[in-house]
């Protein structure tokens, strides 16, 4: 019998400790029959408590030294700051965080042939007054800080340095703190381009976390594109909207590289105009974003005849957000068009993966119910409808690409693929679009984490009961059950699901 410890393994340093950053990439690897290593929970971050950067670097060195490790997937934000929130709130100096990049150089010297794929984020500026994931001054100045970034971006073409003091009511000391932290993080992103140029990294994605066409992050991307054009290796760097899904996409890329398989995707959308819309919280068209997500996963986009047909349920022209509840009006024509397209492609024998990017923060309830009524839901290769369009696209492409790799290499795990599909249906549709909409106001008094353990336990119990009922009503013949349900950050935005 073969020793399981010698089977190929991918090591992932995730963006943070939430299920979409730890469990979703594991689901992707499992579809292709490959094991994913992640750091132990005790050194990962926990909400606003940063991870142990030194221990995380040590873990990465250990994984690189293990001959069973065939690929490293690294979140630069985790390696340098201890996670996503820490990248926005930590007081680490530029000198300190840049020194932590040496871990990647050490790994390259230790294992010259070990592929390293990395992702580094362009820091967001949330257009809100919530400090749940931001510095504490966001409660007073968040929307004004977001607007300040847009104003600065619009001045990029000016030849004189024009002061912004008159354009914002934000105190100078707050602007200084915020801008200094952004400057540090921007220098890190520029430095990752250098790691591509000196061949420390094999692949780099620079992704924009919750941005807009005019924003501080979009301005920084202008400068990053300049160096991507100047540096020969920069032409292989991908920059696009996304964050929490990138770990899953890069795990799919690692699977493809290790197996020597390149999945191909044909993209289809019932709403041609929708392909050119810029989804909320993003700064490029849906078509451009989908193309980059496919490439990030180590796959290629083809006009017709792909291994997978990626069906896109186009963004809502009215830009409704499911976090505000159900839309007042359901576009029956948009739903019918996507259902007809999915049916047509499935009946033609194609593997269909559905990216529902109609709304941020939850699936289009009318679409999913219509697919279930038509008997199409369980026939999908992959599904997603969570948070931003980029989050949805990357996770759907990752699961579908892993299926192509698994089938081509003879290691496809049908059970794991089923669990990956149902996890997203239960999370993105059943929880985010239905249960959170109906029960959220009573279960979650505000968006901040709950301090009361009894309140958390009650919410978990109610959500689990409701999801179980929805699963049994929509897919009654399915033998998958919810083994565990948690609220990892003790708030409404995400749940942790383990299916059996």
C-alpha positions as CSV (number, residue, x, y, z in Angstrom):
1,X,0.0,0.0,0.0
2,X,1.3,3.5,-0.9
3,X,2.3,5.8,1.9
4,X,-0.2,8.7,2.0
5,X,2.5,11.0,3.4
6,X,4.4,10.8,0.1
7,X,1.4,11.8,-2.1
8,X,1.8,15.1,-3.8
9,X,0.7,18.0,-1.5
10,X,0.1,21.7,-2.0
11,X,1.0,24.1,0.8
12,X,-1.2,27.1,1.2
13,X,-0.5,30.2,3.3
14,X,-4.1,31.6,3.3
15,X,-5.3,35.2,3.3
16,X,-6.9,34.7,6.7
17,X,-8.7,32.1,8.8
18,X,-12.2,32.3,7.3
19,X,-13.6,29.2,5.6
20,X,-13.5,30.8,2.1
21,X,-9.7,31.2,2.6
22,X,-9.0,27.9,4.2
23,X,-11.7,25.4,3.5
24,X,-12.7,26.4,0.0
25,X,-9.1,25.9,-1.3
26,X,-9.2,22.5,0.4
27,X,-12.4,21.6,-1.3
28,X,-10.8,22.6,-4.7
29,X,-7.7,20.4,-4.0
30,X,-10.0,17.5,-2.9
31,X,-11.9,17.6,-6.2
32,X,-8.7,16.6,-7.9
33,X,-7.7,14.1,-5.2
34,X,-4.9,16.1,-3.8
35,X,-4.2,17.0,-0.2
36,X,-3.9,20.7,0.8
37,X,-1.6,21.7,3.8
38,X,-2.5,24.8,5.7
39,X,-0.9,26.2,8.9
40,X,-2.3,25.2,12.3
41,X,-5.0,27.4,13.7
42,X,-2.9,28.6,16.6
43,X,-0.6,30.6,14.4
44,X,-3.3,31.9,12.0
45,X,-5.1,35.1,12.7
46,X,-8.4,35.2,14.5
47,X,-10.5,38.1,13.3
48,X,-8.7,41.3,14.4
49,X,-5.9,39.4,16.2
50,X,-3.0,39.1,13.7
51,X,-1.4,35.7,12.9
52,X,2.1,35.0,14.1
53,X,4.2,36.3,11.2
54,X,7.4,34.6,12.4
55,X,5.8,31.3,13.0
56,X,4.0,31.5,9.6
57,X,7.3,32.1,7.9
58,X,8.8,29.1,9.7
59,X,5.8,26.9,8.7
60,X,6.4,27.9,5.1
61,X,10.1,26.9,5.3
62,X,9.1,23.5,6.8
63,X,6.6,22.8,4.0
64,X,9.2,23.7,1.4
65,X,11.7,21.3,3.0
66,X,9.2,18.5,2.7
67,X,9.8,16.5,-0.6
68,X,6.1,15.7,-0.8
69,X,5.3,19.4,-1.3
70,X,4.9,20.1,-5.0
71,X,3.7,23.7,-4.9
72,X,3.6,26.7,-2.5
73,X,0.6,29.1,-2.7
74,X,1.3,32.2,-0.6
75,X,-0.7,35.1,0.5
76,X,1.8,37.9,0.9
77,X,-0.6,39.7,3.2
78,X,-0.5,36.8,5.6
79,X,3.2,36.3,5.4
80,X,4.1,40.0,6.0
81,X,1.3,41.3,8.3
82,X,-0.4,38.2,9.7
83,X,-3.6,38.4,7.6
84,X,-6.0,40.5,5.7
85,X,-7.3,42.8,8.6
86,X,-3.7,43.2,10.0
87,X,-2.6,44.5,6.6
88,X,-5.0,47.4,7.1
89,X,-4.6,48.0,10.8
90,X,-1.0,46.9,11.8
91,X,1.7,49.4,12.8
92,X,4.5,47.3,11.3
93,X,7.1,49.4,9.6
94,X,7.9,49.2,5.9
95,X,11.4,47.9,6.8
96,X,9.9,45.2,9.0
97,X,7.4,43.8,6.5
98,X,9.8,43.9,3.6
99,X,12.3,41.8,5.6
100,X,9.7,39.1,5.8
101,X,9.8,38.7,2.1
102,X,13.2,37.0,2.6
103,X,11.4,33.8,3.5
104,X,10.4,33.4,-0.1
105,X,14.0,34.0,-1.2
106,X,15.2,31.4,1.3
107,X,12.6,28.9,0.0
108,X,13.8,29.5,-3.6
109,X,17.4,28.8,-2.6
110,X,16.3,25.7,-0.6
111,X,14.1,24.2,-3.4
112,X,15.0,25.9,-6.7
113,X,12.5,23.8,-8.7
114,X,9.6,24.2,-6.3
115,X,6.9,26.4,-7.9
116,X,5.7,29.4,-5.8
117,X,2.5,31.2,-6.7
118,X,1.7,34.3,-4.7
119,X,-1.1,36.9,-4.3
120,X,-0.7,40.4,-2.9
121,X,-3.7,42.7,-2.3
122,X,-4.2,46.3,-3.2
123,X,-5.6,47.6,0.1
124,X,-9.3,48.5,0.1
125,X,-10.9,51.7,1.4
126,X,-14.4,50.6,2.5
127,X,-17.1,53.1,1.6
128,X,-18.8,52.8,5.0
129,X,-18.6,53.8,8.6
130,X,-17.9,50.3,9.8
131,X,-14.6,49.7,11.6
132,X,-15.3,46.0,11.8
133,X,-12.3,45.3,9.5
134,X,-10.7,48.7,9.4
135,X,-8.8,51.1,11.8
136,X,-11.0,52.4,14.5
137,X,-11.3,55.9,13.0
138,X,-13.4,54.4,10.2
139,X,-16.5,54.8,12.4
140,X,-16.2,58.6,12.1
141,X,-14.4,59.1,8.8
142,X,-14.8,56.0,6.7
143,X,-16.9,57.4,3.8
144,X,-14.9,60.6,3.7
145,X,-11.6,58.6,3.5
146,X,-13.0,56.5,0.6
147,X,-14.1,59.7,-1.2
148,X,-10.6,61.2,-0.6
149,X,-9.0,58.4,-2.5
150,X,-11.3,59.0,-5.4
151,X,-10.5,62.7,-5.4
152,X,-6.8,62.0,-5.4
153,X,-7.2,59.5,-8.3
154,X,-8.9,62.2,-10.4
155,X,-6.0,64.4,-9.9
156,X,-3.4,61.9,-11.3
157,X,-3.1,63.8,-14.6
158,X,-2.2,67.1,-12.9
159,X,1.4,68.3,-13.3
160,X,1.3,70.2,-10.0
161,X,0.9,68.6,-6.5
162,X,-2.4,70.0,-5.5
163,X,-3.3,69.9,-1.8
164,X,-6.3,67.9,-0.8
165,X,-6.8,69.7,2.5
166,X,-9.7,71.7,1.2
167,X,-11.5,68.6,-0.3
168,X,-11.9,66.6,2.9
169,X,-13.1,67.2,6.5
170,X,-10.9,64.3,7.7
171,X,-8.3,65.4,10.3
172,X,-4.7,65.6,9.0
173,X,-3.5,63.1,11.6
174,X,-6.0,60.5,10.4
175,X,-5.1,61.1,6.7
176,X,-1.4,60.8,7.6
177,X,-2.0,57.4,9.4
178,X,-4.2,56.0,6.7
179,X,-1.9,57.2,3.8
180,X,1.3,56.0,5.5
181,X,-0.2,52.6,5.8
182,X,-1.3,52.6,2.2
183,X,2.2,53.7,1.1
184,X,3.8,50.8,3.0
185,X,1.4,48.3,1.4
186,X,2.0,49.8,-2.0
187,X,5.8,49.5,-1.6
188,X,5.2,45.8,-0.8
189,X,3.2,45.4,-4.0
190,X,5.9,47.0,-6.0
191,X,8.4,44.7,-4.3
192,X,6.5,41.6,-5.3
193,X,7.0,42.7,-8.9
194,X,10.7,42.5,-8.1
195,X,10.3,39.0,-6.8
196,X,8.8,38.0,-10.2
197,X,11.7,39.7,-12.0
198,X,14.4,37.9,-10.1
199,X,12.5,34.6,-10.5
200,X,11.8,34.1,-6.8
201,X,8.1,33.7,-7.7
202,X,6.8,31.7,-10.6
203,X,3.4,33.4,-10.7
204,X,2.0,36.6,-9.1
205,X,-1.6,37.9,-8.9
206,X,-2.1,41.5,-7.6
207,X,-5.8,41.7,-6.8
208,X,-7.9,44.7,-5.7
209,X,-10.0,44.2,-2.6
210,X,-13.4,46.0,-2.8
211,X,-12.6,48.9,-5.1
212,X,-14.3,51.3,-7.6
213,X,-13.4,53.0,-10.9
214,X,-12.1,56.0,-9.0
215,X,-10.5,55.1,-5.7
216,X,-7.1,55.1,-3.9
217,X,-6.6,51.4,-4.9
218,X,-7.5,52.1,-8.5
219,X,-4.9,54.9,-8.6
220,X,-2.2,52.5,-7.2
221,X,-3.0,50.1,-9.9
222,X,-2.1,52.7,-12.5
223,X,1.4,52.9,-11.0
224,X,1.6,49.1,-10.7
225,X,0.7,48.8,-14.4
226,X,3.5,51.1,-15.3
227,X,6.0,48.7,-13.8
228,X,4.2,45.7,-15.2
229,X,4.8,47.2,-18.6
230,X,8.4,48.1,-17.9
231,X,9.6,44.8,-16.3
232,X,9.7,41.8,-18.8
233,X,8.2,39.5,-16.2
234,X,5.5,42.0,-15.4
235,X,3.6,40.9,-18.5
236,X,3.0,37.6,-16.8
237,X,1.5,39.2,-13.7
238,X,-2.3,39.3,-13.4
239,X,-4.1,42.3,-11.8
240,X,-7.8,42.2,-11.4
241,X,-10.7,42.6,-8.8
242,X,-10.8,39.9,-6.1
243,X,-9.4,38.8,-2.7
244,X,-11.0,36.0,-0.7
245,X,-11.3,33.6,-3.8
246,X,-7.7,33.9,-4.9
247,X,-6.3,31.2,-2.7
248,X,-8.7,28.7,-4.3
249,X,-7.9,29.9,-7.8
250,X,-4.1,29.6,-7.2
251,X,-4.6,26.1,-5.7
252,X,-6.4,25.2,-9.0
253,X,-3.4,26.7,-10.8
254,X,-1.0,24.5,-8.7
255,X,-3.1,21.4,-9.5
256,X,-2.9,22.1,-13.2
257,X,0.8,22.7,-13.1
258,X,1.5,19.5,-11.2
259,X,-0.6,17.4,-13.5
260,X,0.5,19.1,-16.7
261,X,-3.1,19.8,-17.6
262,X,-4.6,23.1,-18.9
263,X,-8.3,23.3,-18.5
264,X,-10.2,25.4,-21.1
265,X,-13.3,27.5,-20.5
266,X,-15.9,28.8,-22.9
267,X,-17.7,31.8,-21.4
268,X,-21.5,32.3,-22.1
269,X,-24.0,34.9,-20.9
270,X,-27.6,35.3,-21.8
271,X,-27.3,39.1,-21.4
272,X,-24.6,40.3,-23.9
273,X,-24.7,43.8,-22.5
274,X,-24.1,42.5,-19.0
275,X,-20.6,41.4,-20.0
276,X,-19.5,45.0,-20.3
277,X,-21.0,46.1,-17.0
278,X,-18.6,46.9,-14.1
279,X,-20.0,45.0,-11.1
280,X,-20.3,46.8,-7.7
281,X,-17.1,47.0,-5.7
282,X,-15.0,46.5,-8.8
283,X,-13.2,48.5,-11.5
284,X,-13.3,46.5,-14.7
285,X,-15.9,44.9,-16.9
286,X,-17.4,41.4,-16.1
287,X,-15.8,40.1,-19.3
288,X,-12.3,41.3,-18.5
289,X,-12.6,40.1,-14.9
290,X,-13.8,36.6,-16.0
291,X,-10.9,36.3,-18.4
292,X,-8.3,37.1,-15.8
293,X,-9.9,34.7,-13.2
294,X,-9.7,31.9,-15.8
295,X,-6.0,32.7,-16.4
296,X,-5.2,32.9,-12.7
297,X,-6.5,29.4,-12.3
298,X,-4.0,28.1,-14.8
299,X,-6.7,27.6,-17.5
300,X,-7.4,29.2,-20.8
301,X,-10.4,30.9,-22.4
302,X,-11.6,29.6,-25.7
303,X,-14.4,30.8,-27.9
304,X,-16.2,27.4,-28.2
305,X,-15.7,23.8,-27.2
306,X,-14.1,24.4,-23.8
307,X,-13.8,21.6,-21.2
308,X,-16.2,23.7,-19.1
309,X,-18.8,26.2,-20.1
310,X,-18.8,29.1,-17.7
311,X,-22.3,30.6,-17.6
312,X,-22.5,34.1,-16.2
313,X,-25.7,35.4,-14.7
314,X,-25.0,39.1,-15.5
315,X,-24.8,41.9,-12.9
316,X,-28.0,43.8,-12.1
317,X,-28.2,47.1,-14.0
318,X,-29.8,48.6,-10.8
319,X,-26.9,47.4,-8.7
320,X,-28.9,45.9,-5.9
321,X,-26.9,44.4,-3.0
322,X,-28.4,41.3,-1.2
323,X,-27.0,42.6,2.1
324,X,-29.9,45.1,1.9
325,X,-32.4,42.2,1.5
326,X,-34.4,41.0,-1.4
327,X,-34.7,43.2,-4.5
328,X,-38.1,44.9,-4.9
329,X,-38.4,43.7,-8.4
330,X,-37.2,40.4,-9.8
331,X,-36.1,40.5,-13.5
332,X,-38.0,37.4,-14.7
333,X,-36.5,37.8,-18.2
334,X,-32.9,37.7,-16.9
335,X,-33.7,34.6,-14.8
336,X,-35.4,32.8,-17.7
337,X,-32.5,33.6,-20.1
338,X,-29.9,32.2,-17.8
339,X,-32.0,29.1,-17.0
340,X,-32.6,28.5,-20.7
341,X,-28.8,28.9,-21.4
342,X,-27.9,26.5,-18.6
343,X,-30.4,23.9,-19.9
344,X,-29.2,24.2,-23.5
345,X,-25.6,23.7,-22.6
346,X,-26.2,20.8,-20.2
347,X,-28.5,19.1,-22.7
348,X,-25.7,19.4,-25.2
349,X,-23.5,17.3,-22.9
350,X,-21.3,20.2,-21.7
351,X,-19.9,20.6,-18.2
352,X,-21.5,23.8,-17.0
353,X,-20.3,25.9,-14.1
354,X,-22.6,28.8,-13.1
355,X,-21.2,32.1,-11.7
356,X,-24.2,34.0,-10.4
357,X,-22.9,37.6,-10.2
358,X,-26.3,39.2,-10.4
359,X,-26.0,40.7,-6.9
360,X,-23.2,41.2,-4.4
361,X,-23.5,39.3,-1.0
362,X,-25.8,36.5,-2.1
363,X,-27.2,34.5,-5.0
364,X,-30.2,35.5,-7.1
365,X,-32.9,33.6,-5.2
366,X,-35.3,33.5,-8.2
367,X,-32.6,32.0,-10.4
368,X,-31.6,29.2,-8.0
369,X,-35.3,28.2,-7.3
370,X,-36.0,28.2,-11.1
371,X,-33.0,26.0,-11.7
372,X,-34.1,23.6,-8.9
373,X,-37.6,23.5,-10.4
374,X,-36.2,22.6,-13.8
375,X,-34.1,19.8,-12.3
376,X,-30.8,21.6,-13.4
377,X,-29.3,22.5,-10.1
378,X,-27.7,19.2,-9.2
379,X,-26.3,18.8,-12.7
380,X,-24.0,21.8,-12.4
381,X,-20.2,21.3,-12.3
382,X,-19.8,24.2,-9.9
383,X,-21.8,27.1,-8.5
384,X,-21.1,30.4,-6.8
385,X,-23.0,33.6,-5.8
386,X,-21.2,35.1,-2.9
387,X,-19.8,38.6,-2.0
388,X,-18.3,40.3,-5.0
389,X,-18.3,39.2,-8.6
390,X,-14.6,38.5,-8.4
391,X,-15.2,36.2,-5.4
392,X,-17.8,34.3,-7.2
393,X,-16.0,34.0,-10.5
394,X,-12.7,32.8,-9.0
395,X,-14.3,30.2,-6.8
396,X,-16.5,28.8,-9.6
397,X,-13.6,28.6,-12.0
398,X,-11.3,27.0,-9.4
399,X,-13.7,24.1,-8.6
400,X,-14.5,23.5,-12.3
401,X,-10.8,23.6,-13.3
402,X,-9.9,21.2,-10.5
403,X,-12.6,18.8,-12.0
404,X,-10.9,19.0,-15.4
405,X,-7.5,18.3,-13.9
406,X,-8.9,15.4,-11.8
407,X,-10.6,13.7,-14.7
408,X,-7.5,14.1,-16.9
409,X,-5.2,12.6,-14.3
410,X,-7.5,9.9,-13.1
411,X,-7.8,11.3,-9.6
412,X,-11.2,13.0,-9.8
413,X,-13.2,12.6,-6.6
414,X,-16.9,12.7,-7.4
415,X,-17.9,12.9,-3.7
416,X,-15.6,15.9,-3.1
417,X,-17.0,17.6,-6.2
418,X,-20.5,17.1,-4.9
419,X,-19.6,18.5,-1.5
420,X,-18.0,21.6,-3.1
421,X,-21.1,22.3,-5.2
422,X,-23.5,21.8,-2.3
423,X,-21.4,23.9,0.1
424,X,-21.7,26.9,-2.2
425,X,-25.4,26.4,-2.8
426,X,-26.0,26.2,0.9
427,X,-23.8,29.2,1.7
428,X,-24.4,31.5,-1.2
429,X,-28.1,30.8,-1.8
430,X,-29.7,29.1,1.2
431,X,-27.9,31.1,3.8
432,X,-26.9,34.5,2.3
433,X,-29.9,35.0,0.0
434,X,-32.7,33.3,2.1
435,X,-31.9,32.6,5.8
436,X,-29.9,35.8,6.5
437,X,-32.5,37.8,4.7
438,X,-35.4,36.3,6.7
439,X,-33.8,35.7,10.1
440,X,-30.8,38.0,10.0
441,X,-32.5,41.0,11.7
442,X,-33.5,38.9,14.7
443,X,-30.3,36.8,14.9
444,X,-27.8,39.6,14.4
445,X,-28.5,43.0,16.0
446,X,-25.7,44.7,14.1
447,X,-22.8,43.8,11.8
448,X,-20.2,43.6,14.5
449,X,-19.2,40.3,16.1
450,X,-21.4,39.1,18.9
451,X,-19.9,38.9,22.3
452,X,-22.7,36.7,23.8
453,X,-21.9,33.0,23.4
454,X,-25.5,32.1,23.9
455,X,-26.5,34.4,21.1
456,X,-23.9,32.8,18.8
457,X,-25.2,29.3,19.7
458,X,-28.8,30.3,19.0
459,X,-27.9,31.8,15.6
460,X,-25.9,28.7,14.7
461,X,-28.8,26.4,15.7
462,X,-31.4,28.3,13.8
463,X,-29.3,28.7,10.7
464,X,-28.4,24.9,10.6
465,X,-32.1,24.0,11.0
466,X,-33.2,26.3,8.2
467,X,-30.4,25.2,5.8
468,X,-31.2,21.6,6.4
469,X,-34.8,22.2,5.4
470,X,-33.8,24.1,2.3
471,X,-31.4,21.3,1.3
472,X,-34.0,18.6,1.7
473,X,-36.7,20.5,-0.2
474,X,-34.5,21.5,-3.2
475,X,-32.4,18.3,-3.5
476,X,-34.5,15.7,-1.7
477,X,-32.6,12.7,-3.1
478,X,-29.2,13.9,-2.0
479,X,-27.5,12.0,0.8
480,X,-25.2,14.9,1.9
481,X,-25.9,16.3,5.4
482,X,-24.6,19.2,7.5
483,X,-22.1,17.8,9.9
484,X,-21.0,21.2,11.4
485,X,-22.1,24.8,11.1
486,X,-20.2,27.7,12.7
487,X,-20.0,31.5,12.7
488,X,-16.3,31.8,12.5
489,X,-16.2,35.6,13.1
490,X,-19.4,35.6,15.2
491,X,-21.2,37.8,12.7
492,X,-23.6,37.4,9.8
493,X,-21.2,37.8,6.8
494,X,-19.9,34.2,6.7
495,X,-20.6,30.8,8.0
496,X,-18.4,27.7,8.2
497,X,-19.9,24.5,6.8
498,X,-18.8,20.9,7.0
499,X,-20.8,18.5,4.9
500,X,-20.9,14.7,5.3
